[in-house]
């Protein structure tokens, strides 16, 4: 194999490794902007990414090993963790700020993800 072919293969592989990272950065940015929108869904995410719904779904699953709704929920919960640690806002208000419409559902999702309810998380991780 000549040098040019090796170089092309190397550059192709190098750029292919960057693609998922760029996609995740764009995905996270879009989710962060729409975090408080309780109506933000995969259809809206697809529009923002300029991809079809099936393409968005496949790309998120292959990149993150999660469904798009699981990934968005995880990002909402991660933001809630930051708010629980850095603010004294009531848990209900934090739930609404990160896009949950029900505090009970927020607490259930939070407990499933982090192993404890938001109130306990706040007291254990107090500033």
TORROVEX-966593 format. One record per residue: residue in one letter; x, y, z of N, C-alpha, C in turn. Coordinates in Angstrom, 1 decimal, m for minus. Example, Ala and Ser with C-alpha at 12.3 -4.5 7.8 and 13.67 -1.06 7.14 Angstrom:
<nodes>
<"A",<13.2,m5.7,7.8>,<12.3,m4.5,7.8>,<13.2,m3.3,7.8>>
<"S",<12.8,m2.2,7.1>,<13.7,m1.1,7.1>,<12.9,0.0,7.9>>
</nodes>
This chain:
<nodes>
<"X",<0.9,m1.2,0.0>,<0.0,0.0,0.0>,<0.9,1.2,0.0>>
<"X",<0.6,2.2,m0.9>,<1.5,3.4,m1.0>,<1.1,4.4,0.1>>
<"X",<2.0,5.3,0.3>,<1.8,6.3,1.3>,<0.5,7.1,1.2>>
<"X",<0.1,7.5,0.0>,<m1.1,8.3,m0.2>,<m2.3,7.6,0.3>>
<"X",<m2.4,6.3,0.0>,<m3.5,5.5,0.4>,<m3.6,5.4,2.0>>
<"X",<m2.4,5.2,2.6>,<m2.3,5.1,4.0>,<m2.7,6.4,4.7>>
<"X",<m2.3,7.5,4.1>,<m2.6,8.8,4.6>,<m4.1,9.1,4.5>>
<"X",<m4.7,8.7,3.4>,<m6.1,8.9,3.2>,<m6.9,8.1,4.2>>
<"X",<m6.5,6.9,4.4>,<m7.2,6.0,5.4>,<m7.0,6.6,6.8>>
<"X",<m5.8,7.1,7.1>,<m5.6,7.6,8.4>,<m6.5,8.9,8.7>>
<"X",<m6.5,9.8,7.7>,<m7.3,11.0,7.8>,<m8.8,10.7,7.9>>
<"X",<m9.2,9.7,7.1>,<m10.6,9.3,7.2>,<m11.0,8.8,8.6>>
<"X",<m10.1,7.9,9.1>,<m10.4,7.3,10.5>,<m10.3,8.4,11.5>>
<"X",<m9.4,9.3,11.4>,<m9.3,10.4,12.4>,<m10.5,11.3,12.4>>
<"X",<m11.0,11.6,11.2>,<m12.2,12.5,11.1>,<m13.4,11.7,11.5>>
<"X",<m13.5,10.4,11.3>,<m14.7,9.6,11.7>,<m14.8,9.6,13.2>>
<"X",<m13.6,9.6,13.9>,<m13.7,9.6,15.4>,<m14.1,10.9,15.9>>
<"X",<m14.0,12.0,15.2>,<m14.4,13.3,15.7>,<m15.9,13.5,15.5>>
<"X",<m16.5,12.8,14.5>,<m17.9,13.0,14.2>,<m18.8,12.8,15.4>>
<"X",<m18.7,11.6,16.1>,<m19.6,11.5,17.2>,<m19.4,12.6,18.3>>
<"X",<m18.2,13.0,18.5>,<m18.0,14.1,19.5>,<m18.6,15.4,19.1>>
<"X",<m18.5,15.7,17.8>,<m19.1,16.9,17.3>,<m20.6,16.8,17.4>>
<"X",<m21.2,15.7,17.0>,<m22.6,15.4,17.1>,<m23.1,15.6,18.6>>
<"X",<m22.4,15.0,19.5>,<m22.8,15.0,20.9>,<m22.7,16.5,21.4>>
<"X",<m21.7,17.2,21.0>,<m21.6,18.6,21.4>,<m22.8,19.4,20.9>>
<"X",<m23.2,19.2,19.7>,<m24.3,19.9,19.1>,<m25.6,19.4,19.8>>
<"X",<m25.7,18.1,20.0>,<m26.9,17.6,20.7>,<m27.0,18.1,22.1>>
<"X",<m26.0,18.1,22.9>,<m26.0,18.7,24.2>,<m26.4,20.2,24.2>>
<"X",<m25.8,20.9,23.3>,<m26.1,22.3,23.2>,<m27.6,22.6,22.9>>
<"X",<m28.2,21.8,22.0>,<m29.6,22.0,21.7>,<m30.5,21.6,22.9>>
<"X",<m30.1,20.5,23.5>,<m30.9,20.1,24.7>,<m30.8,21.1,25.8>>
<"X",<m29.6,21.7,26.1>,<m29.4,22.7,27.1>,<m30.2,23.9,26.8>>
<"X",<m30.3,24.3,25.6>,<m31.1,25.5,25.2>,<m32.6,25.3,25.5>>
<"X",<m33.1,24.0,25.3>,<m34.5,23.7,25.4>,<m34.8,23.0,26.7>>
<"X",<m33.9,23.0,27.6>,<m34.1,22.2,28.9>,<m35.4,22.5,29.6>>
<"X",<m35.7,23.7,29.7>,<m36.9,24.1,30.5>,<m38.2,23.9,29.7>>
<"X",<m38.1,23.6,28.4>,<m39.3,23.4,27.6>,<m39.9,22.0,27.8>>
<"X",<m41.0,21.9,28.6>,<m41.5,20.6,28.9>,<m42.1,19.9,27.6>>
<"X",<m42.3,20.7,26.6>,<m42.8,20.1,25.3>,<m41.7,19.7,24.3>>
<"X",<m40.5,19.9,24.8>,<m39.3,19.5,23.9>,<m39.3,18.0,23.7>>
<"X",<m39.4,17.6,22.5>,<m39.4,16.2,22.2>,<m38.5,15.8,21.0>>
<"X",<m38.5,14.6,20.6>,<m37.6,14.1,19.6>,<m37.9,14.8,18.3>>
<"X",<m39.2,15.0,18.0>,<m39.5,15.7,16.7>,<m38.9,17.1,16.7>>
<"X",<m39.0,17.8,17.8>,<m38.3,19.2,17.8>,<m36.8,19.0,17.8>>
<"X",<m36.3,18.1,18.4>,<m34.8,17.8,18.4>,<m34.4,17.5,17.0>>
<"X",<m35.1,16.7,16.3>,<m34.8,16.3,14.9>,<m34.8,17.6,14.0>>
<"X",<m35.8,18.5,14.2>,<m35.8,19.7,13.5>,<m34.6,20.6,13.7>>
<"X",<m34.2,20.7,15.0>,<m33.0,21.5,15.4>,<m31.8,20.9,14.8>>
<"X",<m31.7,19.6,14.7>,<m30.5,18.9,14.2>,<m30.5,18.8,12.6>>
<"X",<m31.7,19.2,12.0>,<m31.9,19.2,10.6>,<m31.7,17.7,10.1>>
<"X",<m32.3,16.8,10.9>,<m32.3,15.4,10.5>,<m33.7,14.8,10.6>>
<"X",<m33.9,13.7,9.9>,<m35.2,13.1,10.0>,<m35.3,12.4,11.4>>
<"X",<m36.6,12.2,11.8>,<m36.8,11.5,13.1>,<m36.1,10.2,13.1>>
<"X",<m36.2,9.3,12.1>,<m35.5,8.0,12.2>,<m34.0,8.1,12.3>>
<"X",<m33.5,9.1,11.5>,<m32.0,9.3,11.5>,<m31.5,9.8,12.8>>
<"X",<m32.3,10.8,13.4>,<m32.0,11.3,14.7>,<m32.0,10.2,15.8>>
<"X",<m33.0,9.4,15.7>,<m33.1,8.3,16.7>,<m32.0,7.3,16.6>>
<"X",<m31.7,6.9,15.3>,<m30.6,5.9,15.1>,<m29.2,6.5,15.5>>
<"X",<m29.0,7.8,15.2>,<m27.7,8.4,15.5>,<m27.5,8.5,17.0>>
<"X",<m28.6,8.9,17.7>,<m28.4,9.0,19.2>,<m28.2,7.7,19.8>>
<"X",<m28.9,6.7,19.4>,<m28.8,5.3,20.0>,<m27.4,4.8,19.7>>
<"X",<m26.9,4.9,18.5>,<m25.6,4.4,18.2>,<m24.5,5.2,18.9>>
<"X",<m24.7,6.5,19.1>,<m23.6,7.3,19.8>,<m23.7,7.2,21.3>>
<"X",<m24.9,7.0,21.9>,<m25.0,7.1,23.3>,<m25.4,5.8,24.0>>
<"X",<m25.9,4.8,23.2>,<m26.5,3.6,23.7>,<m27.7,3.9,24.5>>
<"X",<m28.4,5.0,24.3>,<m29.6,5.3,24.9>,<m30.6,5.8,23.9>>
<"X",<m31.9,5.7,24.2>,<m32.9,6.2,23.3>,<m32.8,7.8,23.4>>
<"X",<m33.3,8.5,22.5>,<m33.3,10.0,22.6>,<m34.0,10.5,23.8>>
<"X",<m35.2,9.9,24.2>,<m35.9,10.4,25.4>,<m35.1,10.0,26.6>>
<"X",<m34.4,8.9,26.7>,<m33.6,8.6,27.8>,<m32.4,9.6,28.0>>
<"X",<m31.8,9.9,26.8>,<m30.7,10.8,26.8>,<m31.1,12.2,27.3>>
<"X",<m32.3,12.7,26.8>,<m32.8,14.0,27.2>,<m33.1,14.0,28.7>>
<"X",<m33.7,13.0,29.1>,<m34.0,12.9,30.6>,<m32.8,12.9,31.4>>
<"X",<m31.7,12.2,31.0>,<m30.5,12.2,31.7>,<m29.9,13.6,31.8>>
<"X",<m29.9,14.3,30.7>,<m29.4,15.7,30.7>,<m30.2,16.6,31.6>>
<"X",<m31.5,16.4,31.6>,<m32.3,17.2,32.5>,<m32.0,16.8,34.0>>
<"X",<m31.8,15.6,34.3>,<m31.4,15.2,35.7>,<m30.0,15.7,36.1>>
<"X",<m29.1,15.6,35.1>,<m27.8,16.2,35.4>,<m27.8,17.6,35.7>>
<"X",<m28.6,18.4,35.0>,<m28.8,19.8,35.3>,<m29.5,20.0,36.6>>
<"X",<m30.4,19.2,36.9>,<m31.1,19.2,38.3>,<m30.1,19.0,39.4>>
<"X",<m29.1,18.1,39.2>,<m28.1,17.9,40.2>,<m27.3,19.2,40.5>>
<"X",<m27.0,19.8,39.4>,<m26.2,21.1,39.6>,<m27.0,22.1,40.3>>
<"X",<m28.3,22.2,40.0>,<m29.2,23.2,40.6>,<m29.4,22.8,42.1>>
<"X",<m29.5,21.6,42.4>,<m29.7,21.1,43.8>,<m28.4,21.5,44.6>>
<"X",<m27.3,21.4,44.0>,<m26.0,21.6,44.7>,<m25.8,23.1,44.9>>
<"X",<m26.1,23.9,43.9>,<m25.7,25.3,43.8>,<m26.8,26.3,44.2>>
<"X",<m28.0,25.9,44.3>,<m29.0,26.8,44.7>,<m29.9,26.3,45.9>>
<"X",<m30.7,27.2,46.4>,<m31.6,26.8,47.4>,<m33.0,26.8,46.9>>
<"X",<m33.2,26.7,45.6>,<m34.5,26.7,45.0>,<m35.3,25.4,45.5>>
<"X",<m36.6,25.6,45.7>,<m37.4,24.4,46.1>,<m37.3,23.3,45.0>>
<"X",<m37.4,22.1,45.4>,<m37.2,20.9,44.5>,<m38.3,21.0,43.4>>
<"X",<m39.5,21.4,43.7>,<m40.5,21.5,42.7>,<m40.2,22.5,41.6>>
<"X",<m39.6,23.6,42.0>,<m39.2,24.7,41.0>,<m38.0,24.1,40.2>>
<"X",<m37.1,23.4,40.8>,<m36.0,22.8,40.0>,<m36.6,21.8,39.0>>
<"X",<m37.5,21.0,39.4>,<m38.2,20.1,38.5>,<m38.8,20.8,37.3>>
<"X",<m39.5,21.9,37.5>,<m40.1,22.6,36.4>,<m39.0,23.3,35.6>>
<"X",<m37.9,23.8,36.2>,<m36.9,24.5,35.4>,<m36.2,23.5,34.4>>
<"X",<m36.1,22.2,34.8>,<m35.4,21.3,33.9>,<m36.4,20.5,33.0>>
<"X",<m37.7,21.0,33.0>,<m38.6,20.4,32.0>,<m39.5,19.3,32.4>>
<"X",<m39.6,19.1,33.7>,<m40.5,18.1,34.2>,<m41.8,18.8,34.6>>
<"X",<m43.0,18.2,34.3>,<m44.3,18.8,34.6>,<m44.8,18.3,36.0>>
<"X",<m44.2,17.3,36.5>,<m44.7,16.7,37.7>,<m43.5,16.5,38.7>>
<"X",<m43.6,17.0,39.9>,<m42.6,16.7,40.9>,<m42.4,15.3,41.2>>
<"X",<m43.5,14.6,41.3>,<m43.5,13.1,41.6>,<m42.7,12.4,40.5>>
<"X",<m43.0,12.7,39.3>,<m42.3,12.0,38.2>,<m40.8,12.3,38.2>>
<"X",<m40.5,13.6,38.5>,<m39.1,14.1,38.6>,<m38.4,13.3,39.7>>
<"X",<m39.0,13.2,40.8>,<m38.4,12.5,42.0>,<m38.2,11.0,41.7>>
<"X",<m39.2,10.4,41.0>,<m39.0,9.0,40.6>,<m37.9,8.8,39.6>>
<"X",<m37.8,9.6,38.6>,<m36.7,9.5,37.6>,<m35.4,9.8,38.3>>
<"X",<m35.3,10.8,39.2>,<m34.1,11.2,39.9>,<m33.6,10.0,40.7>>
<"X",<m34.5,9.4,41.5>,<m34.2,8.3,42.4>,<m33.7,7.1,41.6>>
<"X",<m34.3,6.8,40.4>,<m33.9,5.7,39.6>,<m32.5,5.9,39.0>>
<"X",<m32.2,7.2,38.7>,<m30.9,7.5,38.1>,<m29.8,7.6,39.1>>
<"X",<m30.0,8.2,40.3>,<m29.0,8.5,41.2>,<m29.1,7.7,42.5>>
<"X",<m30.1,6.9,42.7>,<m30.2,6.0,43.8>,<m30.7,6.7,45.1>>
<"X",<m31.2,7.9,45.0>,<m31.7,8.6,46.2>,<m32.6,9.7,45.7>>
<"X",<m33.6,10.1,46.5>,<m34.5,11.2,46.1>,<m33.7,12.6,46.1>>
<"X",<m34.3,13.5,45.4>,<m33.6,14.8,45.3>,<m33.3,15.5,46.6>>
<"X",<m34.2,15.4,47.6>,<m34.0,16.0,48.9>,<m32.8,15.4,49.6>>
<"X",<m32.7,14.1,49.6>,<m31.5,13.4,50.2>,<m30.3,13.8,49.5>>
<"X",<m30.3,13.8,48.1>,<m29.2,14.2,47.3>,<m28.7,15.6,47.7>>
<"X",<m29.6,16.5,47.9>,<m29.2,17.9,48.3>,<m28.5,17.9,49.6>>
<"X",<m29.1,17.2,50.6>,<m28.5,17.3,52.0>,<m27.1,16.6,52.0>>
<"X",<m26.9,15.5,51.2>,<m25.7,14.8,51.2>,<m24.6,15.5,50.4>>
<"X",<m25.0,16.4,49.4>,<m24.1,17.1,48.5>,<m24.2,18.6,48.7>>
<"X",<m24.5,19.0,49.9>,<m24.7,20.4,50.2>,<m23.3,21.1,50.0>>
<"X",<m23.5,22.4,49.6>,<m22.3,23.2,49.3>,<m21.5,23.2,50.5>>
</nodes>
